[in-house]
Amino acid sequence: MKIEILNPIEHDGKRFERGVVELDEELAKIFVKFKYAAREAISAVEAPAPVAGAKGLPPTPTTAPGKTK
């Protein structure tokens, strides 16, 4: 299970630093119980959001064809 460590955690003699880590589900659930320490990793964080004007999205006034500044 992937979680995001928000603040460093020391557990069982090991230090977990900030960032997204993959842990076994049992340990991840323990960490996530402490809202200030960790949260479940959000898939949107891993994949960049689509950019306006990209394939499949309507053009914005600044990206519309023929638009000049």
C-alpha positions in Angstrom: 0.0 0.0 0.0 1.4 3.4 -0.9 1.1 6.2 1.6 2.6 9.7 1.9 4.6 10.4 5.0 3.9 13.9 6.1 6.2 14.1 9.0 9.1 11.8 9.8 8.1 8.7 11.7 10.3 6.4 13.8 8.9 2.9 14.2 10.5 -0.3 15.4 14.0 1.2 15.2 13.6 2.5 11.6 13.1 6.1 10.5 10.6 6.9 7.7 11.2 10.2 6.1 8.7 12.5 4.2 7.5 11.4 0.8 5.5 8.6 -0.8 6.5 5.1 0.3 5.1 1.6 -0.2 4.6 -0.4 2.9 2.8 -3.6 3.8 -0.9 -2.9 4.4 -0.8 -3.6 8.2 2.0 -1.0 8.9 0.5 1.5 6.4 -2.8 1.4 8.2 -1.1 2.1 11.6 0.7 5.1 10.1 -2.5 6.5 8.4 -4.3 6.5 11.8 -2.2 9.4 12.8 -3.5 12.2 10.5 -0.5 14.5 11.2 2.0 11.8 10.3 0.7 10.1 7.1 -2.1 9.8 4.6 -3.0 7.4 1.8 -1.2 8.3 -1.4 -3.5 10.0 -4.0 -3.2 8.7 -7.5 -3.5 12.3 -8.8 -0.2 13.1 -7.1 1.5 10.4 -9.1 0.0 11.3 -12.5 0.2 14.9 -13.7 -3.1 16.7 -14.4 -4.0 17.2 -18.1 -3.0 20.5 -19.6 -5.6 22.8 -21.3 -5.4 22.5 -25.0 -4.0 19.0 -24.8 -5.6 16.3 -26.9 -9.2 15.7 -25.9 -9.7 19.0 -24.0 -11.3 22.1 -25.5 -9.0 25.0 -26.3 -8.7 28.0 -24.0 -8.6 31.5 -25.5 -4.8 31.5 -25.2 -4.4 28.1 -26.9 -7.0 28.5 -29.6 -5.7 28.2 -33.2 -5.1 31.6 -34.8 -4.9 33.4 -31.4 -2.0 35.9 -31.4 -0.7 38.1 -28.5 
